[in-house]
Amino acid sequence: MKRRARGVCAGAVLGCAAVAPVAGEVPPGVPLRFVTLNLLDGIGAAETARHLEFGKFLTILDQDGPGPTMGLQPDILALQEMSTGETTNLQNFRNTYLPGYSIYEADGDGFNYNAMLVKSAITVSLASNLFLSGPRNVVRLRLVVPGAAKPLTVFCAHFKCCGDSASQTTRTNEAGSVGANSRIEMDPGSYPAFPFPDPLNRNVVLMGDLNSNNNNDGTLTGLFIERLDPNNPTGLQNFSVETLNGRNSGSLIITTYPGSGSRFDYICPDFELARFFDADMSGDYSQAEINSMGFVYYSNEDHGLRSSGDNDATNVYSDHRPVVMDLFLPRDPMIPGFDVRDVNQDGVIDTEDLQEWENRFAQWVPPNPSPASDVNGSRNVDLADRAVIRSAVRSSEIASMGQ
């Protein structure tokens, strides 16, 4: 099915997010899909093999005809190791696979640099670089997401690699700098005021290749706990998600950096965004709850379902695999008509919404996450959701007949 263009809240993300928020949270928050990938040697020139291969899964387009929409469909895409001088290549990639997205780049080390691409429906209110002690600067964006209660700050980082003492010191300083900055972003008026959240605060997400094996060397501690004041956490959380398969079965863990047993690639949400997935409201996160936030995408795991049928798409031109996280931003209750039943988010609940939901539901190939949305907040996607939309459509039709 070829989909209509639509806003951020009804496109790929609602179709791909696996889990609704905790019971009683109706409607769910504004869904947003984050994807991060280290490219190894850049995105490649148009029509080159690496350019085409990355396009198979880093896209919002259905490239193989009718059926489930292919690609990871990111709303916000973070890329590391863009080769120096590749601005034109990135623009060509955007135009081909992520049409309408805006591009933001950071200064690099003369070898590679970081970049982020943002969906057109999202307003970028501030774009800047964090100039760190390491070789590559961090992209920092402040975003206004339609329907969200708060601004969102996102970071794309690629910390210093290697295990020698000088490199570890540099990485430690980088992590501490970004951690302190994320805290300021969340407490703009009264650092170091806490607890989080506060109605005036922003939500924060960090993405990137942090060059540490799940912080086994301790170099990333300052990213999660403010080094200058260890009693006050930065708000960023370290969650290691599993593969698409592990997300469902919990039986398989695939590293983001194959062959090294490491998890160099991270997506770190803040406390508030993470708590949507605390299904038992325990305050802690099981591996299953973490997996419900997202997954490491390995195209062989789903037989290329999200890679235009190419089982090897994530193995060929990078030594990393993309990390995907489906988060829900708290909704702004003051926005009238912002309703999860409005599937295409055109401001009207009508037969088009019912048809769109039915089309998505018909595409469902278990055990993959349902592309249809959980309208009634039951944490399941089934015909009860269809009934809610159908009832709303019928009520609207009756009301219009009476006018």
MITOR-521132 format. One record per atom (N, C-alpha, C): residue in one letter; x negated, y negated, z. Coordinates in steps of 0.001 Angstrom, whole numbers, padded with zeros to 6 digits, always signed. Each point is the difference from the previous one (the first is absolute). Layout:
% MITOR-521132
aXYZ ...
***
This chain:
% MITOR-521132
m-000832+001186+000000 m+000832-001186+000000 m-000871-001241+000000 k+000321-000966-000849 k-000688-001279-000001 k+000752-000937+000928 r-000715-000572+000977 r+000664-000801+001004 r+000010-001474-000377 r+001029-000698+000489 r+000053-001441-000160 r-001054-000645+000885 a-000416-001188-000397 a-000881-000762+000884 a+000808-000448+001203 r-000640-000023+001173 r+000713-000407+001199 r-000983-000503+001034 g+000522-000478+001103 g-000828-000553+001061 g-000750+001066+000760 v-000834-000466+000926 v-000894+000894+000723 v+000732+001010+000855 c+001212-000324+000427 c+000647+000841+000997 c+000755+001181-000588 a+000120+000079-001310 a+000823+001069-000543 a-000691+000816-001068 g-001230-000303-000285 g-000687+000703-001064 g-000639+001276+000472 a-001276+000136-000253 a-000694+001245+000294 a+000039+000360+001465 v-000019-001021+000859 v-000233+000309+001399 v+001165+000738+000633 l+001215-000489-000177 l+001129+000731+000558 l+000099+001387-000605 g-000434+000130-001230 g+000049+001308-000633 g-001050+000956+000513 c-001085-000529+000577 c-001115+000856+000386 c-000167+000153+001486 a+000498-000932+000806 a-000198+000097+001434 a+000669+001259+000525 a-000726+000751+000809 a+000456+001322+000391 a+000910+000000+001203 v-000128-000991+000869 v+000676+000064+001282 v+000649-001326+000305 a+001232+000031+000486 a+000656-001209+000466 a-000493-000322+001401 p+000253-001211+000500 p-000428-000348+001345 p+000708+000837+001062 v-000324-000280+001264 v+000552+000776+001099 v+001507-000107+000025 a+000630+000988+000634 a+001455+000042+000070 a+000540-001301+000574 g+001076-000484-000592 g+000607-001231+000459 g-000490-001228-000735 e-001047+000098-000779 e-000545-001120-000761 e+000684-000016-001351 v+001150-000670-000087 v+000770-000056-001231 v+000322-001459-000295 p-000317-000472-001196 p-000703+000711-001054 p-001492+000071+000279 p-000732+000824-000737 p-001438+000074+000196 p-000665-001300-000415 g-001247-000149+000375 g-000726-001206-000359 g-000264-000085-001488 v-000625-001090-000393 v-000334-000217-001404 v-001156+000934-000366 p+000205+000928-000936 p-001046+000968-000315 p-001083-000604-000878 l-001234+000374+000291 l-001125-000507-000767 l-001035+001108-000111 r-000473+000240-001225 r-000988+001061-000221 r-001393-000604-000176 f-000926+000471+000832 f-001399-000412-000040 f-000830+001146-000560 v-000911-000314-000919 v-000898+001007-000573 v-001406-000578-000003 t-000981+000808+000413 t-001395-000417-000064 t-000833+001074-000681 l-000997-000431-000794 l-000854+000942-000723 l-001368-000609-000254 n-001034+000760+000309 n-001361-000336-000404 n-000239+000590-001386 l-000302-000868-000971 l-000086+000417-001403 l-001333+000645-000366 l-001021-000194+000826 l-001351+000509-000206 l-000776-000829-001009 d+000487-000112-001226 d-000739-000752-001032 d+000922-000923-000794 g+000960-000589+000660 g+000849-000976-000659 g+001233+000607-000663 i+000871-000900-000470 i+001267+000396-000604 i-000167+000394-001465 g-001067-000475-000635 g-000277+000360-001388 g+000671-000917-001006 a-000615-000114-001149 a+000561-000818-001083 a+001247+000663-000562 a+000864-000805-000611 a+001241+000504-000585 a-000277+001153-000953 e+000809+001032+000125 e-000044+001180-000860 e-001181+000927+000275 t-000869-000337+000947 t-001040+000955+000368 t+000617+001106+000839 a-000701+001109+000106 a+000559+001166+000692 a+000313-000309+001455 r-000891-000691+000717 r+000247-000260+001424 r+001181-000957+000169 h+000112-001009-000870 h+001124-000927+000017 h+001323+000758-000183 l+000049+000890-000950 l+001205+000780-000268 l+000320+000947+001150 e-001051+000592+000577 e+000226+000978+001065 e+000548-000670+001256 f-000561-001152+000385 f+000527-000718+001152 f+001438-000449-000252 g+000301-000356-001237 g+001334-000454-000343 g+001067+001058+000163 k-000409+001264-000029 k+000988+001079+000116 k+000690+000023+001358 f-000702-000483+001033 f+000650+000037+001315 f+000087-001369+000678 l-000800-000974-000403 l+000085-001333+000590 l+000927-000866-000837 t+001252+000396-000129 t+000907-000695-000913 t+001420-000013+000549 i+000784-000952-000501 i+001426-000051+000317 i+000831+000540-001159 l-000653+000404-001082 l+000707+000369-001223 l+000191+001503-000120 d+001072+000368-000673 d+000240+001396-000336 d-000663+000244-001352 q-001109+000712+000012 q-000804+000144-001205 q+000278+001271-000791 d+000831+000877+000531 d+000186+001264-000717 d+001465+000274-000322 g+000783-001070-000210 g+001370+000189-000453 g+000986+000237+001121 p+001204+000487-000332 p+001051+000190+000993 p-000436+000933+001124 g+000574-000221+001163 g-000335+000814+001161 g-000515-000864+001117 p-000573+000615+001031 p-000506-000785+001133 p-001030-001027-000452 t+000091-001193+000568 t-000950-001043-000348 t-001383+000385+000487 m-000978-000049-000882 m-001347+000394+000350 m-000718-001160+000687 g-001147+000297+000563 g-000821-001023+000614 g+000326-000203+001469 l-000939-000588+000706 l+000175-000247+001424 l+000836-001242+000267 q+000206-000840-000985 q+000874-001161+000088 q-000310-000872+001217 p-001212-000501+000108 p-000332-000837+001163 p+000687-001355-000054 d+000335-000521+001157 d+000397-001403+000095 d-001228-000866+000231 i-000961+000533+000760 i-001267-000677+000244 i-001107+001024-000206 l-000914-000285-000921 l-001076+000921-000350 l-001340-000620+000367 a-000784+000728+000788 a-001342-000441+000385 a-001029+000856-000720 l-000951-000635-000658 l-001038+000707-000749 l-001372-000397+000530 q-000857+000998+000157 q-001395-000253+000366 q-000905+000499-001140 e-001189-000545-000036 e-000994+000315-001021 e+000487-000325-001407 m+000594-001179-000112 m+000176-000580-001323 m-001379-000426-000474 s-000432+000481-001135 s-001339-000343-000484 s-000093-001489-000329 t-001135-000596+000304 t-000210-001424-000246 t+000272-000337-001470 g+000735-001074-000214 g+000319-000430-001354 g+001231+000658-000587 e+000775+000703+000822 e+001152+000751-000518 e+001325-000759+000064 t-000023-001273+000189 t+001252-000745+000116 t+000912+000243-001199 t-000571-000030-001204 t+000810+000238-001206 t+000552+001423-000014 n-000811+000962+000419 n+000472+001387+000058 n+001178+000140+000960 l-000093-000677+001151 l+001076+000073+000972 l+001262-000667-000534 q-000154-001097-000694 q+001156-000660-000602 q+000667+000904-001035 n-000815+000672-000813 n+000559+000921-000988 n+000724+001162+000672 f-000588+000496+001087 f+000638+001095+000737 f+001337-000461+000569 r+000002-001187+000608 r+001240-000559+000538 r+001066-000140-001085 n-000376-000554-001131 n+000967-000226-001064 n+000593+001301-000520 t-000799+001062+000020 t+000450+001280-000550 t+000802+000815+001006 y-000462+000056+001259 y+000585+000939+000962 y+000761-000652+001146 l-000285-001270+000276 l+000667-000698+001101 l+000444-001380-000480 p+000829-000042-001037 p+000374-001278-000603 p+000647-000943+001006 g-000439-001258-000039 g+000557-001018+000877 g-000722-000160+001318 y-000863+000930+000364 y-000703-000083+001274 y-001044-001115-000043 s-000236-000608+001153 s-001054-001001+000109 s-001281+000656+000516 i-001147-000563-000373 i-001309+000563+000314 i-000768-000955+000917 y-000640+000577+001014 y-000837-000783+000919 y-001306+000748+000212 e-001118-000717-000174 e-001314+000622+000067 e-000860-000693+001052 a-000950+000749+000548 a-000950-000556+000956 a-001390-000019-000614 d-000878-000799+000592 d-001388-000010-000444 d-000673+001303+000407 g-000832+000537-000885 g-000689+001250+000277 g-001487-000176+000167 d-000716+001088-000195 d-001435+000017+000246 d-000819+000029-001287 g+000633-000319-001120 g-000678+000103-001283 g+000092+001383-000607 f+000580+000924+000762 f+000187+001375-000478 f+001481+000342-000065 n+000728-000267+001074 n+001442+000245-000022 n+000711-000953+000957 y+001327-000018-000094 y+000778-000918+000829 y+001389+000586+000250 n+000762-000645+000888 n+001348+000433+000371 n+001048-000821-000750 a+001164+000613-000193 a+001104-000698-000659 a+001328+000524+000522 m+001025-000844-000059 m+001364+000426+000320 m+000944-000459-001096 l+001015+000826-000252 l+001073-000334-000931 l+001317+000027+000759 v+000850-000995-000240 v+001223-000180+000769 v+001186-000131-000943 k+001059+000709+000310 k+001218-000002-000805 k+000571-001410-000130 s+000603-000276-001148 s+000434-001358-000307 s+001083-000515+000939 a+000822+000873+000574 a+001076-000443+000882 a-000519-000518+001340 i-001257+000276+000310 i-000602-000416+001266 i-000732-001325-000216 t+000264-000960+000874 t-000658-001301-000086 t-001307+000019+000782 v-001075-000408-000643 v-001295-000130+000671 v-000141-001454+000449 s+000113-000222+001310 s-000034-001366+000512 s-001415-000464+000300 l-000941+000937+000172 l-001381-000369+000262 l-000902+001136-000453 a-001019-000319-000766 a-000986+000988-000442 a-001379-000525+000339 s-000785+000829+000675 s-001336-000434+000387 s-000911+001207+000145 n-001297-000267+000102 n-001001+001031+000259 n-000515-000152+001414 l-000282+001129+000649 l-000744-000012+001249 l-001457+000269-000346 f-000871-000927+000332 f-001418+000138-000302 f-000671+000689+001190 l-000346+001267-000181 l-000525+000820+001081 l-001509+000171-000129 s-000567+000723+000959 s-001445+000232-000018 s-000395+001088-000985 g+000993+000766-000498 g-000292+001090-000920 g-000073-000467-001436 p-000190+000940-000917 p-000237-000360-001405 p+001241-000439-000761 r+001187+000334+000500 r+001211-000301-000759 r+000995-000734+000895 n+000536-001084-000484 n+000967-000759+000782 n+001381+000641-000065 v+000822-000374+000951 v+001328+000585+000170 v+001039-000904-000650 v+000932+000594-000760 v+001141-000747-000524 v+001039-000087+001111 r+000470-001207+000279 r+001052-000196+001003 r+001145-000779-000636 l+001197+000565+000059 l+001184-000647-000567 l+001066-000151+001063 r+000684-001111-000029 r+001189-000171+000828 r+001205+000017-000928 l+000935+000895+000275 l+001099+000287-000922 l+001348-000319+000627 v+000922-000408-000841 v+001397-000145+000388 v+000787+001023-000810 v+000538+000993+000688 v+000695+001106-000652 v+001505-000244+000084 p+000726+000034-001110 p+001440-000249+000038 p+000707+000884+001015 g+000763-000625+000887 g+000784+000743+000982 g-000717+000276+001296 a-001302-000232+000067 a-000762+000309+001209 a+000102-001139+001005 a-000043+000366+001288 a+000161-000985+001061 a-001252-000833+000204 k-001154+000515-000364 k-001263-000666+000290 k-000897-000003-001228 p-000943-000931-000046 p-001053+000096-001016 p-000846+001259+000238 l-000686+000435-001032 l-000851+001183+000069 l-001401-000388-000443 t-000994+000329+000827 t-001390-000197-000389 t-000612+001351-000351 v-000638+000080-001165 v-000633+001248-000427 v-001471-000272-000293 f-000826+000989+000315 f-001433-000070-000232 f-000415+001147-000920 c-000955-000261-000886 c-000660+001051-000777 c-001491-000088+000303 a-000532+001054+000648 a-001389-000025+000470 a-000779+001175-000554 h-001302-000185-000123 h-000931+001070-000343 h-001267-000260+000798 f-000125+000692+001135 f-001097-000272+000917 f-001312+000610-000491 k-001075-000389+000659 k-001338+000486-000332 k-000089+001508+000198 c-000610+000664-000957 c-000130+001450+000067 c-001269+000412+000749 c-000157+001300+000148 c-001228+000666+000454 c-000104+000086+001526 g-000898+000913+000424 g-000098+000328+001405 g-001238-000491+000698 d-000864-000756-000683 d-001169-000534+000685 d+000436-001089+000972 s-000847-000312+000948 s+000385-000897+001085 s+000354-001401-000505 a-000734-000501-000988 a+000296-001333-000531 a+001378-000038-000664 s+000318+001050-000755 s+001304+000066-000663 s+001121+000123+001021 q-000214+000803+001035 q+001028+000157+001023 q+000234-001306+000751 t-001075-000742+000238 t+000161-001294+000655 t+000813-000945-000870 t-000296-000016-001296 t+000759-000853-000918 t+001463+000396-000026 r+000263+001301-000090 r+001382+000480-000038 r+000736-000334+001298 t-000671+000131+001115 t+000597-000344+001295 t+000401-001470+000029 n-000877-000858-000505 n+000301-001431-000023 n+001151-000314-000951 e+000033+000674-001140 e+001102-000195-000951 e+001333+000381+000634 a+000026+001171+000641 a+001240+000476+000605 a+000468-000944+001098 g-000947-000480+000806 g+000365-000928+001066 g+000545-001305-000535 s-000583-000500-001076 s+000459-001261-000587 s+001419+000122-000541 v+000271+001088-000723 v+001340+000181-000562 v+000999+000272+001115 g-000400+000775+001015 g+000893+000253+001123 g+000388-001275+000710 a-000970-000872+000242 a+000299-001272+000649 a+000903-000851-000877 n-000214+000017-001310 n+000834-000779-000903 n+001422+000521-000033 s+000162+001322+000028 s+001352+000564-000010 s+000737-000405+001257 r-000714-000114+001101 r+000631-000398+001252 r+000463-001447-000057 i-000839-000857-000559 i+000389-001404-000149 i+001228-000104-000892 e+000049+000829-001055 e+001158-000015-000887 e+001273+000375+000749 m-000121+000913+000966 m+001193+000431+000722 m+000338-000923+001162 d-000950-000766+000482 d+000229-000910+001106 d-000481-001398-000380 p+000638-000605-001005 p-000548-001236-000554 p+000029-001175+000959 g+000911-000003+000956 g+000146-001176+000833 g-000635+000088+001370 s-000262+001211+000474 s-000406+000111+001399 s-000951+001161+000233 y-001036+000076-000829 y-000997+001047+000221 y-000571-000139+001405 p-000138+001085+000807 p+000315+001384-000337 p+001328+000485+000586 a+001089-000768-000183 a+001289+000392+000565 a+000454+001355-000516 f+000682+000729+000823 f+000542+001326-000317 f+001188+000186+000917 p+000840+000955-000025 p-000056+001157-000890 p+000590-000284-001382 f-000280+000904-000893 f+000530-000043-001367 f+001283+000830-000023 p+001042-000320-000722 p+000089-001143-000904 p+000611-001235+000653 d-000122-001102-000679 d+000588-001265+000388 d+000726-000524-001238 p+001166-000629+000144 p+000761-000435-001183 p-000781-000910-000942 l-001020-000695+000499 l-000760-000910-000851 l-001183+000677-000660 n-000262+001236+000368 n-001189+000679-000514 n+000194+000472-001429 r-001118+000331-000629 r+000019+000626-001305 r-000199+001495+000154 n+000416+000757-000976 n-000406+001394-000084 n-001326+000062-000743 v-000776+001039+000297 v-001355+000109-000552 v-000260+001427-000461 v-000624+000144-001169 v-000429+001300-000522 v-001397-000171-000582 l-000897+000916+000325 l-001334+000010-000585 l-000167+001242-000859 m-000619-000164-001172 m-000263+001119-000901 m-001452-000025-000440 g-000526+001173-000355 g-001317+000002-000604 g-000854+001197+000340 d-001219-000046-000513 d-001027+001015+000254 d-000896-000556+001100 l+000088+000609+001186 l-000716-000537+001153 l-001289+000746+000280 n-000331+001005-000815 n-001297+000681+000048 n-000343+000584+001367 s+001000+000527+000671 s-000233+000717+001247 s+000949+001182+000045 n-000488+001113+000497 n+000798+001219+000075 n+000936-000069+001201 n+001134-000685-000224 n+000998-000149+001055 n-000598-000593+001266 n-000961-000890-000176 n-000680-000696+001085 n-000772+000944+000914 n-000473+001104-000550 n-000811+000911+000812 n-001303-000647+000465 d-000463-001008-000725 d-001240-000663+000397 d+000250-001236+000863 g+001279-000312+000249 g+000333-001128+000866 g-000133-001361-000624 t-000350-000077-001286 t-000241-001302-000612 t+001285-000789-000260 l+001148+000676-000013 l+001258-000679-000322 l+000786-000415+001228 t-000543+000244+001187 t+000750-000254+001222 t+000525-001426+000070 g-000797-000974-000435 g+000426-001393+000059 g+001167-000323-000903 l+000273+000876-000976 l+001160-000202-000860 l+001295+000294+000746 f-000076+000912+000954 f+001188+000435+000727 f+000056-000547+001428 i-001147-000288+000581 i-000076-000581+001345 i-000918-001214-000083 e+000498-001168+000349 e-000797-001217-000100 e-001242+000099+000868 r-001164-000074-000622 r-001257+000193+000730 r-000239-001106+001026 l+000481-001205-000288 l-000238-001097+000928 l+000901+000089+001227 d+001089+000713-000133 d+000924+000162+001123 d+000626+001379-000110 p-000664+001050+000507 p+000448+001377-000211 p+001362+000312+000587 n+000511-000848+000877 n+001325+000249+000572 n+001119-000423-000935 n-000352-000674-001083 n+001012-000491-000922 n-000207+000607-001383 p+000791+000984-000360 p-000170+000628-001315 p+000350-000950-001133 t-000560+000269-001163 t+000254-000839-001170 t+001404+000200-000543 g+000609+001125+000318 g+001323+000319-000535 g-000043+000971-001147 l-001166+000193-000632 l-000108+000934-001117 l-000172+001428+000511 q+000668+000929-000675 q+000005+001392+000407 q-000742+000861-001014 n-000710+001006+000470 n-000745+000924-000856 n+000776+001304-000107 f+000625+000231-001134 f+000770+001227-000231 f-000583+000747-001193 s-000285+001275+000165 s-000508+000826-001099 s+001134+000823-000584 v+000508-000433-001145 v+001074+000739-000640 v-000572+001162-000803 e+000857+000990-000281 e-000418+001181-000753 e+000446-000115-001447 t-000136+001099-000735 t+000376-000018-001411 t+001505+000033-000169 l+000413-000132-001247 l+001419+000121-000316 l+000544+001323+000510 n-000777+001058-000160 n+000424+001311+000490 n+000000+000030+001524 g-001055-000522+000604 g-000081-000017+001447 g+001074-000838+000640 r+000472-000985-000734 r+001068-000850+000497 r+001252+000827+000272 n+000197+001028-000800 n+001184+000841+000162 n-000252+001213+000883 s-001152+000617-000163 s-000237+001253+000700 s-000836-000161+001260 g-000791-001059+000048 g-000870-000184+001150 g-001103+001034+000084 s-000224+000748-001070 s-000937+001118+000064 s-001317-000266-000718 l-000098-001125-000708 l-001178-000228-000818 l-000462-001444+000136 i-001265-000183+000277 i-000577-001333+000054 i-001034-000125-001113 i+000167-000974-000869 i-000970-000283-001052 i-000628-001347+000317 t-001314-000066+000002 t-000656-001255+000317 t+000118-000984-001152 t-000124-001271+000335 t+000071-001023-001033 t-001290-000080-000807 y-001072+000542+000552 y-001310-000032-000656 y-000446+001449-000169 p+000452+000676-001058 p-000203+001450-000134 p-001462+000409+000075 g-000226+001117+000661 g-001329+000585+000042 g-000822-000406+001199 s+000443-001002+000770 s-000786-000469+001134 s+000692+000243+001327 g+001239+000488-000029 g+000741+000199+001234 g+000320-001301+000702 s+000102-001082-000760 s+000160-001315+000617 s+001318-000648-000382 r+000337-001024+000759 r+001157-000834-000306 r-000483-001444-000070 f-000632-000352-001101 f-000563-001336-000124 f+001066-001038-000326 d+001120+000438-000581 d+001020-000932-000482 d+001137-000110+001014 y+000392-001228+000283 y+000942-000268+001075 y+001144-000890-000479 i+001178+000206+000593 i+001060-001011+000027 i+000408-000115+001453 c-000144-001195+000558 c+000206-000212+001433 c+001155-000976+000207 p+001162+000465+000429 p+001118-000901+000299 p-000094-000508+001439 d+000751-001036+000298 d+000028-000496+001369 d+000993+000815+000840 f+000061-000322+001288 f+000848+000737+000937 f+001454+000051-000462 e+000524-001151-000397 e+001419-000087-000313 e+000358+000820-001230 l-000844-000041-001024 l+000285+000778-001202 l-000126+001488+000271 a-000913+000383+000876 a-000168+001420+000317 a+001184+000549+000774 r+000594-000796+000850 r+001015+000546+000905 r+001269+000459-000721 f+000201-000433-001227 f+001130+000516-000775 f-000073+001522-000140 f-001206+000544+000086 f-000201+001425-000269 f-000170+000819+001269 d+000185-000630+001127 d-000052+000708+001279 d+001366+000630+000229 a+000256+001124-000681 a+001345+000584-000055 a+000535+000379+001375 d-000872+000495+000873 d+000462+000385+001331 d-000164-001124+001016 m-000414-001174-000462 m-000143-001191+000841 m-000849+000277+001231 s-001076+000778-000206 s-000873+000383+001107 s-001115-001012+000242 g-000246-000871-000980 g-001111-000915+000103 g-001285+000559-000581 d-000007+001304-000298 d-001130+000658-000650 d+000453+000521-001356 y-000982+000388-000836 y+000319+000428-001361 y-000549+001387-000260 s+000908+000918-000298 s-000423+001337-000418 s-000518-000080-001429 q-000687+001073-000450 q-000471+000008-001377 q+001167-000058-000973 a+001112+000646+000340 a+001173-000049-000875 a+000540-001422-000110 e+000012-000737+001097 e+000473-001384-000039 e-000951-000868-000822 i-001288+000242+000147 i-000974-000754-000795 i+000163+000318-001479 n+000211+001268-000317 n+000179+000386-001401 n+001245-000630-000600 s+001009-000253+000834 s+001224-000607-000522 s-000232-001446-000425 m-001101-000597+000444 m-000334-001354-000434 m-000546-000004-001423 g-000675+001080-000390 g-000628+000001-001312 g-000755+001278-000257 f-000951-000042-000917 f-000716+001206-000394 f-001253-000365-000789 v-000942+000922-000019 v-001120-000067-000933 v+000460+000674-001284 y-000086-000721-001116 y+000512+000588-001233 y-001088+000765-000737 y+000232+001281-000151 y-000888+000915-000723 y+000848+000608-001101 s-000258-000369-001253 s+000906+000354-001097 s+000171+001506-000176 n-000987+000787+000398 n+000134+001447-000111 n+001051+000544+000961 e+000264-000736+001095 e+000953+000459+001011 e+001436+000016-000516 d+000332-000956-000866 d+001373-000045-000518 d+000039+000289-001498 h-001079+000665-000497 h-000081+000380-001418 h+000162-001216-000910 g-000565-001119+000447 g+000018-001207-000817 g+001326-000715-000066 l+000916+000299+000933 l+001329-000615-000064 l-000081-001520-000041 r-000918-000584+000766 r-000144-001453-000001 r-001201-000447-000832 s-000487+000891-000839 s-001143-000339-000863 s+000268+000381-001438 s+001222-000239-000447 s+000379+000263-001394 s-000350+001420-000431 g+000109+000939+000948 g-000218+001402-000302 g-001450+000446+000035 d-000918-000905+000357 d-001424+000333+000016 d-000402+000474+001399 n-000272+001291+000126 n-000355+000567+001305 n-001316-000545+000538 d-000886-000433-000885 d-001341-000404+000414 d-000197-001514+000029 a+001076-000753-000074 a-000128-001454-000153 a-000752-000652+001149 t+000130+000522+001217 t-000666-000629+001140 t-001399+000554+000240 n-000473+000866-000849 n-001313+000628+000193 n-001065-000472-000980 v+000398-000661-001069 v-000891-000153-001137 v-000939-001190+000109 y+000522-001192+000297 y-000816-001211-000102 y-000221-000711+001330 s+000272+000660+001095 s-000318-000555+001308 s-000317+001132+000948 d-000860-000270+000986 d-000262+001005+001019 d+000899-000223+001222 h+001007-000866-000156 h+000996-000214+001048 h+001373+000360-000552 r+000955+000157+000894 r+001396+000179-000407 r+000831-001115+000620 p+001051-000427-000679 p+000785-001126+000518 p+000748+000366+001271 v+000091-000969+000893 v+000823+000116+001198 v+001253-000832-000227 v+001143+000570+000335 v+001294-000645-000214 v+000692-000123+001354 m+000567-001164+000296 m+000762-000137+001234 m+001285-000758-000291 d+001125+000583+000417 d+001322-000592-000196 d+000469-000596+001323 l-000067-001317+000124 l+000352-000668+001247 l+001294-000784-000159 f+000636-000294+001129 f+001233-000784+000020 f-000258-001297+000770 l+000153-001130-000660 l-000130-001279+000682 l+001318-000335+000700 p-000055-000540+001208 p+001245-000395+000681 p+000804-000958-000864 r+001288+000267-000115 r+000867-000837-000838 r+000318-001330+000681 d+000245-000994-000819 d+000462-001293+000485 d+001525+000059+000107 p+000545-000007+001218 p+001455+000136+000153 p+000762-001227-000471 m-000706-001117-000260 m+000672-001227-000400 m+000258-000066-001497 i-000531+000949-000761 i+000218-000026-001451 i+001333+000663-000311 p+000978-000753-000463 p+001305+000592-000297 p-000057+000906-001219 g+000771+001049+000050 g+000130+000886-001147 g-001165+000931-000215 f-000967+000001+000917 f-001147+000906-000171 f+000405+001349+000569 d+000392+000893-000860 d+000669+001227+000420 d-000640+001189-000696 v-000319+001043+000764 v-000629+001181-000577 v+000899+000692-001005 r+001320-000241+000098 r+000929+000580-000978 r-000129-000672-001368 d-000571-001199-000011 d-000254-000713-001264 d-001289+000568-000590 v+000097+001157-000629 v-001169+000783-000398 v-000895-000768-000957 n+000568-000728-000930 n-000830-000748-000954 n-000282-001430+000451 q+000458-000340+001214 q-000289-001291+000618 q+000302-001174-000921 d+001190+000045-000629 d+000413-001135-000824 d+001013-000875+000725 g+000210+000287+001293 g+000900-000811+000803 g+001443+000442-000037 v+000308+001046-000764 v+001371+000490-000124 v+000006+001519+000159 i+000941+000515+000792 i+000164+001447+000109 i+001091+000409-000981 d-000398+000703-001067 d+000949+000345-001050 d-000356+001359-000587 t+000648+000343-001099 t-000193+001314-000607 t-001433+000203-000484 e-000700-001091-000310 e-001399+000143-000402 e-000842+000576+001135 d+000287-000401+001223 d-000731+000533+001154 d+000306+001480+000185 l+001271+000368-000163 l+000380+001399+000126 l-000672+000839-001078 q-000019-000515-001236 q-000616+000733-001097 q-001502+000135+000207 e-000635-001073+000498 e-001442+000033+000239 e-000336+001039+001067 w+000780+000006+001092 w-000252+000979+001061 w+000178+001424-000541 e+001069+000242-000759 e+000257+001328-000555 e-001114+000428-000956 n-000498-000933-000804 n-001095+000320-000924 n-001253+000421+000765 r-000309-000730+001060 r-001167+000341+000798 r+000173+001369+000675 f+001188+000207+000527 f+000266+001265+000687 f-000120+001175-000970 a+000448-000203-001231 a-000068+001070-001004 a-001439+000318-000395 q-000911-000945+000219 q-001409+000214-000340 q-000739+000826+001057 w+000621+000200+001125 w-000680+000596+001143 w-000461+001426-000308 v-001290+000227+000234 v-000578+001330-000161 v-000610+000400+001349 p+000797+000662+000881 p-000546+000415+001297 p-001222+000891-000205 p-000997-000017+000906 p+000050-000681+001303 p-000557-001409-000022 n-000131-000621-001163 n-000493-001371-000051 n+001006-000936+000667 p-000465-001163+000483 p+000922-000962+000597 p+001088-000395-000992 s+001202-000169+000497 s+001103-000361-000877 s-000180-001407-000542 p+000190-000200-001311 p-000079-001345-000562 p+001225-000844+000313 a+001056+000627+000529 a+001183-000750+000424 a-000199-000489+001430 s+000732-001044+000391 s-000217-000626+001301 s+000950+000539+001062 d-000489-000053+001237 d+000791+000380+001172 d+000843-001207+000386 v+001208-000076-000522 v+000842-001181+000150 v+000592-000103+001403 n+000370+001136+000589 n+000697-000041+001295 n-000928+000142+001199 g-001323+000027-000225 g-000937+000050+001107 g-000023+001309+000756 s+000425+001100-000653 s+000079+001295+000682 s-001321+000762-000017 r-001016-000538-000695 r-001298+000640-000194 r+000086+001148-000999 n+001140+000162-000650 n+000171+000970-001083 n+000555-000726-001218 v-000351+000494-001181 v+000590-000521-001229 v+000930+001067-000547 d+001291-000293+000013 d+000992+000979-000434 d+001226-000734-000512 l+001054+000763-000286 l+001195-000602-000584 l+000742-000917+000958 a-000331+000077+001288 a+000597-000939+000946 a-000445-001427-000305 d-001229-000143-000500 d-000474-001330-000404 d+000779-000501-001207 r+000243+000894-000939 r+000808-000362-001174 r+001389-000469+000432 a+000573+000679+000979 a+001340-000347+000462 a+000045-001410+000579 v-001069-000406+000678 v-000049-001343+000576 v+000024-001052-001106 i-000816+000215-001040 i-000029-000958-001107 i+001338+000004-000734 r+000529+001204-000229 r+001267+000104-000736 r+001127-000712+000736 s+000001+000135+001331 s+001019-000670+000798 s-000148-001510-000100 a-001228-000480+000025 a-000226-001442-000107 a+000424-000523-001364 v-000284+000782-001042 v+000408-000402-001343 v+001516-000063-000103 r+000654+001010+000544 r+001466+000044-000046 r+000612-001174+000761 s-000580-000313+001156 s+000505-001129+000783 s-000161-001302-000760 s-001119-000127-000694 s-000240-001202-000787 s+000997-000113-001141 e+000275+001141-000648 e+000958-000007-001114 e+001403-000382+000483 i+000399+000534+001148 i+001323-000322+000548 i+000091-001484+000350 a-001104-000518+000595 a-000001-001411+000360 a+000112-000886-001225 s-000702+000366-001078 s+000049-000828-001202 s+001365+000053-000665 m+000692+001145+000118 m+001348+000128-000579 m+000997-000883+000733 g-000274-000231+001282 g+000938-000798+000791 g-000202-001485-000155 q-001068-000390-000688 q-000270-001433-000148 q+000811-000610-001133 
***
